[in-house]
């Protein structure tokens, strides 16, 4: 569990923000937030989406998965620590 601040408020998260699935199966939709640690709003938005789904008892057809991309950078409120996860995808990356 890491803690981070945004707009004067404190938040906490783990890698897995939420995982909801239907009993009947279906497609999977994956959201990754917090790729950049200095951009926490996506993490907060996903937390709110999963809270809303729970409060409204929304039934899904498939699976909805929410993940945090860069936990340590988020905890330190830094864009990235050793490399920018949004800039590593090129032909030489293996």
Buried (B, 14 or more C-beta within 10 A) or exposed (E): EBEBEBEEEEBEBEEEBBEBBEEEEEEEEEBBBBBBBBBBEBBBEBBEBBEEBEEEEEEBEEBBBBBBBBBEBBBBEEBBEEEEBEEEEEEEEE
